Amino acid sequence: MPDTKKYDRILNALQALLENHTMQNISVSDIAKQAEMGKGSIYYYFPSKEAILDALIERNYEKPLTTAKHLTVRTEISPFTRMAMILQACRNSSAAFKSHNSEGSAAGTSAQDFAFLQQKYMNHLISELKPALTEIIQQGIDAGDICFEYPAALAEIVLIVLAVKLNNTFLSATAEDSENTIRGLVALLEKGTGIPPGTLNYLTLPAELL
């Protein structure tokens, strides 16, 4: 059975190396040396350097994504509130990514490496949140509360817009501009699915629900 402590040591090693080196210049041997274990042990847990990075991204932003996944079975909460909570989870995860990687950037992470990490993160965010958001939308459709024919497409569109806008790299904007875009997205989502205006205003969700 894999040793979780060794697994985490490998992830910690890569995270430490990324503070002062580009991903391109980090080898599996470097990770093994930093983790104080043999190179063969690295390959026991991961097939490649890229797989280690994927696992590191998943671990660093695991909490908001796990919260989102658990919402699919919490049918005692209205689908509208759960959809709003998914959007908040996306926002929290993006904030964590930006905060963590701005520190790495200050320590010497290149713009190219940051862009690479961001792409990996965004792919992970969308792929992990999409099934949960799709299921919640489908539940609302089945209950007759939401009118829309393509729940998976809607979930993907919403997450792509949020991921791009919240990370603020591809389209640089002020915080106010980003908030306005998100408010506009929420308004379109409500109007397009027949949801009462204000239902998905996640910006005003009670703290205990986040």
C-alpha positions, 0 to 999 in steps of 0.5 A: 500500500502506498505510503501517504507520508512519502507521497506528500514528501514528493509533492512538498519537494516539487512545491519547494523547488518551484519557489526558485526554479522553473518547471522546465528545469526541474527533473525527477532526480531533483525532486527525489533529492529534495524529498530525500528518497531514491528516484525509483521511489518517485516512479513508484508513486508517479509515472512522470514529473507532470503527474506530480504537478497535477497531484500538487495542484489538486492538493493545494486547492482541494478544500473548495473543490471537495466542498463543491462535490459534496453539494451534489448530495445535499438535497435539503439545500435548494439547487439555487443555493447550491449553485451559488455555493459552487460559484463561491467555491470557484472564487475561493479556489481561484483566490487561493491559486492567485495568492499562493502563486503570487508568492512564488512569482516574487520568489523567482517563478518565471512568467512562462512557468506561471502561465503553465501552472495557471493553465494546469490549474484552470483545467483542473478547476473546470474538470473537477467542478463541472460534474458537480455543477451539472448534477445540481442543474439537472436536479433543478431541471428534474424538479421543474425549478430550472428550464434549460436543455443542456445542463453540462454545456451550461455548467462548462460555460459558467466555469470557463468564464469564471476561471478566466475572469477570476484569474485575471491573466488573459483579460486584465481587469480591475477588481470592480470590472471582474465583479461586474462581469460576474454579476452580469454572468449571474444575471444571464444565468438566472434569466436564461434558466428562468430563475428568479432574479437575485437567486444566485447572488452568491456575493451575499451568501451567509458566511456559514454556507461557504 
